[in-house]
Amino acid sequence: AFTNHPRLLGSQAAFVVPSGKILDYNYVVTDEGTTSATHVDLATVDQIDFTLDDTRDVLIWWNANGYNDTNASGLIDQLEIDGVDDTATATSYTFTTANFGATLSILYSVSLASGAHTIKCQHRRLVGGTAHWRNRTLLAIMRA
């Protein structure tokens, strides 16, 4: 039985996984920042939770607008998958001008086993100042 994600009856007379199914998403519009030099959660955590019936490839997408209030500084973002930092997803941006905004994004495909999963995006400043994020989206999509 597939209690978390029902299957569809395909044209080949077999049950198939609906590709592109959104597993969970989180959207935060608020401007939140940190002066931390290590990855931390912001006041409103970028986190999603979902359960898979079997092993699946999952596409994780995080997107935001970010800036730093100090010249020649920046920020770094990184996914945490089931409590483990995934350094392969780390992305950084350096700003030459204070308060200059940029669109930030992480797109990552990962194979996850059956069971419950928690995905987070954590944040830190780069060099100095206060790094800020706003209009943050975290989304997980099941691939076929």
GIMO-V688685 format. One record per residue. RES is the residue in one small letter. SS is DSSP state (H for helix, E for strand, L for the rest). Layout:
RES SS
RES SS
This chain:
a L
f L
t L
n L
h L
p L
r L
l E
l E
g L
s L
q L
a L
a L
f E
v E
v L
p L
s L
g L
k E
i E
l E
d E
y E
n E
y E
v E
v L
t L
d L
e E
g E
t E
t L
s L
a L
t L
h L
v E
d L
l L
a L
t L
v L
d E
q E
i E
d E
f E
t E
l E
d L
d L
t L
r E
d E
v E
l E
i E
w E
w E
n E
a E
n E
g E
y E
n E
d L
t L
n L
a L
s E
g E
l E
i E
d E
q E
l E
e E
i E
d L
g L
v E
d E
d L
t H
a H
t H
a L
t E
s E
y E
t E
f E
t L
t L
a L
n L
f L
g L
a E
t E
l E
s E
i E
l E
y E
s E
v E
s E
l E
a L
s L
g E
a E
h E
t E
i E
k E
c E
q E
h E
r E
r E
l E
v L
g L
g L
t L
a E
h E
w E
r E
n E
r E
t E
l E
l E
a E
i E
m E
r L
a L
